[in-house]
Each structure stands twice: as C-alpha cells, then as structure tokens.
Amino acid sequence: MNKLKNVKYVIFDCDNTLLLHRKYEAKMLANALCIPFNLEFKKQYSFMLKHCYIYFETKKVTLKKFTQLVDICMPVLIKYKISAEEFIKVWFSLNCCFINEDTIDVLNYLQAKDYKIIILTDTFYEKQSKLLEDFNIAPYINDLYTIDDNYLKRNPKSVSRVITSKNKDEYIMVGDSLEHDIAFAMNSKIRSIWFNPEYKNNNTKYNPTVEISSLLEICRML
C-alpha cells in the first residue's frame, strides 16, 4: 500500500466513522422522551433527518430553522405535548453511539506523528462536543467544525472555513459518506479516504482517492 505523502491535516467525519450509530437510535430517543416507540415516530424521525439535508442543501443551518423543521416534520410530538425545543434538548443530550474499536489507536498514532486532527461534522456543536468528551476523543482534536450557522459539508461554501492552507496536498478527508465526506473532498480539491467497512459499491459521481475497510489502514498510509 503506497504512502500518502505531504499530509499535515487529517479531517475526519465523526458519525459512522470515528463513532458508530446504534441501529435502534429512534427507540432510544422515544424512551428518553418517555413516549411510546412505534412506526409513526420512527418514520417521522427518519423523515425529519432526511428533510433537513434537503432543506439546508443551499442554506446555512441555524438552530432556529432546525427547530421549525422538527415542528413541521414530527407532528407526533404534538400528540404527546412535547415541544420541538424539548425534543432537541433530549436529542442533544442522548448518546446513541459507540466508538469504533480502532478510533483511539488511530488517533494516538496520528497525534504521535504530529498530524493535526480535524473533525468536520454535519451535527450541532453542543451534541458533537458532548460525544467527543463522552468517548475521550476530545483531547486529540485540534479543530472541530460543526453546522451551527454554517453550511453542510457537501456545500462548496463550507470549504473555505476548513481548508486554510494554499497547499491542498497537506489535507486529506476521511469519512464513510460518498455524498457528504467525499463530496467535500472533491469540492475542496483535496485527497480523500472512503471508510467502507461493509464493502458497498460506489454508484455515485464521487470518487475517493483511497478506499479502506478498517480505520487501522490509515496508520499504514500516513
């Protein structure tokens, strides 16, 4: 496996890369809200998340607008007299993840080699920073970029706040999503590593520089 030379900054996606989502996240959320978990809640929660990506495709993400979208997309909350603000407060506080078993080993390796470690996430700061603290990832992170009053990572307007060096070879993006993480890399004209542990086919227009099935492979590349 060839080395990826000249890299100084390693940009990680967090969800389903460093941290992995539990499949029963919607059920955990309903339980935390003290309401019944059923198909109605599951469908509306999933619809809300997908609709947010569509709505904010070309717009800056604001907590105010996100709150309004929760109200619109999840009428099931009204049935149980839960406001969108209450939902978001519980959602921010709830930990529905577990850490990738290789995350700390990889971060230790990169830190020891003096790489700058960046997280770029389509999540709000309050939620993401708590998860990084919960899993003891925060001490490794040099910069954290979230969506608060900013664009989603796939939007070309998100590039300038993260890529600050004129030498694009100094950066590499690591993530599981072709449509978001690899899209960011292509918009930025930087190299990318597609984390693909399930060996999915790439049927998109987004082409990563390298594909890996284990985060540990990063240690052999850098």
SVG drawing of the C-alpha trace seen along z (x, -y; Angstrom):
<svg xmlns="http://www.w3.org/2000/svg" viewBox="-52 -31 58 37">
<polyline fill="none" stroke="black" stroke-width="0.4" points="0.0,0.0 1.5,-3.3 2.1,-6.1 0.1,-9.3 2.8,-11.9 2.9,-15.5 -0.3,-15.3 -0.3,-17.5 -4.1,-17.8 -6.4,-14.7 -10.0,-15.7 -12.4,-13.1 -16.1,-12.7 -17.4,-11.6 -20.7,-9.8 -20.2,-6.2 -16.5,-6.8 -14.9,-7.5 -18.2,-6.9 -20.8,-4.4 -24.6,-4.8 -26.7,-2.2 -29.4,-0.8 -32.1,-1.4 -31.4,-5.1 -35.0,-6.1 -36.2,-3.7 -33.6,-5.1 -34.8,-8.6 -38.5,-7.8 -37.6,-6.1 -35.7,-9.2 -38.7,-11.3 -40.9,-9.0 -43.3,-8.3 -44.2,-5.1 -41.9,-3.9 -43.9,-3.0 -43.7,-3.1 -45.2,-6.6 -42.4,-8.0 -39.7,-6.1 -40.9,-7.2 -41.2,-10.9 -37.8,-10.9 -36.2,-9.5 -38.2,-11.9 -37.1,-14.9 -33.4,-14.0 -33.6,-13.5 -35.7,-16.6 -33.1,-18.7 -30.4,-17.6 -32.7,-18.6 -33.8,-21.9 -30.3,-23.0 -28.7,-21.9 -28.0,-25.6 -28.8,-27.4 -26.9,-28.0 -28.0,-25.8 -29.5,-27.6 -30.9,-26.2 -34.0,-28.3 -34.8,-26.9 -33.9,-23.4 -36.4,-23.7 -39.1,-24.8 -38.4,-21.8 -38.7,-19.5 -42.1,-21.0 -43.2,-20.5 -41.7,-17.0 -42.6,-15.4 -46.3,-16.1 -46.2,-13.0 -44.6,-15.2 -47.7,-17.3 -49.7,-14.3 -47.6,-13.8 -47.3,-17.6 -43.6,-17.7 -42.3,-20.9 -39.6,-20.9 -37.3,-22.7 -37.8,-19.8 -37.1,-17.2 -33.9,-18.9 -32.7,-19.2 -33.1,-15.5 -31.7,-14.7 -28.6,-16.8 -28.1,-15.1 -28.7,-11.5 -25.7,-9.3 -26.8,-6.8 -23.3,-5.9 -20.5,-3.5 -16.9,-4.1 -15.2,-2.4 -12.8,0.1 -9.9,-1.3 -10.5,-5.0 -8.3,-5.6 -5.4,-3.6 -5.6,-5.6 -5.8,-9.0 -2.9,-8.0 -0.8,-7.2 -1.6,-10.4 -1.0,-12.6 2.3,-10.9 3.3,-11.7 2.3,-15.4 -0.6,-15.3 -3.2,-18.0 -6.6,-16.2 -9.7,-18.0 -13.4,-16.9 -15.9,-18.2 -19.4,-17.1 -23.0,-17.9 -24.0,-18.0 -24.5,-20.8 -21.6,-21.8 -23.5,-21.1 -24.3,-17.5 -21.0,-16.7 -18.7,-18.2 -20.5,-16.1 -20.0,-12.9 -16.3,-13.7 -16.0,-14.2 -18.0,-11.1 -15.7,-8.9 -12.4,-10.7 -11.8,-11.8 -11.7,-15.5 -8.1,-15.6 -6.9,-14.5 -8.8,-17.1 -7.1,-20.3 -10.2,-21.8 -13.9,-21.0 -16.2,-22.3 -19.9,-21.9 -23.0,-23.1 -24.0,-25.9 -24.7,-28.9 -22.7,-27.2 -23.2,-25.2 -23.4,-21.4 -20.1,-19.8 -21.2,-18.9 -21.9,-22.6 -18.9,-24.2 -19.3,-27.2 -18.2,-25.1 -14.7,-24.6 -13.0,-28.0 -13.5,-27.7 -11.8,-24.3 -9.1,-24.4 -6.9,-27.4 -3.6,-26.4 -3.0,-27.0 -1.2,-23.7 -4.1,-21.2 -1.7,-18.2 -1.5,-18.9 -5.1,-17.8 -6.9,-14.5 -10.6,-13.8 -11.7,-10.5 -15.3,-9.6 -18.0,-6.9 -20.3,-9.0 -19.6,-9.5 -22.3,-12.1 -21.1,-14.2 -17.5,-13.4 -16.0,-12.5 -18.1,-15.3 -16.4,-17.8 -13.0,-16.5 -13.8,-16.8 -15.2,-20.3 -12.0,-21.2 -9.7,-19.5 -8.1,-17.5 -7.4,-13.8 -9.9,-11.5 -10.2,-8.1 -13.5,-6.4 -14.2,-4.3 -16.3,-1.4 -16.3,1.4 -19.4,3.0 -17.8,3.1 -20.6,1.1 -20.5,0.4 -19.8,-3.2 -22.7,-4.1 -22.2,-7.9 -20.2,-10.5 -17.9,-10.9 -14.5,-9.2 -12.3,-8.8 -8.5,-8.7 -8.4,-5.5 -10.9,-3.1 -10.4,-1.3 -12.5,1.2 -10.7,0.6 -9.5,-2.7 -6.3,-1.0 -5.3,-1.1 -4.8,-4.8 -1.7,-4.1 -0.1,-2.3 -0.9,-5.1 0.4,-8.1"/>
</svg>
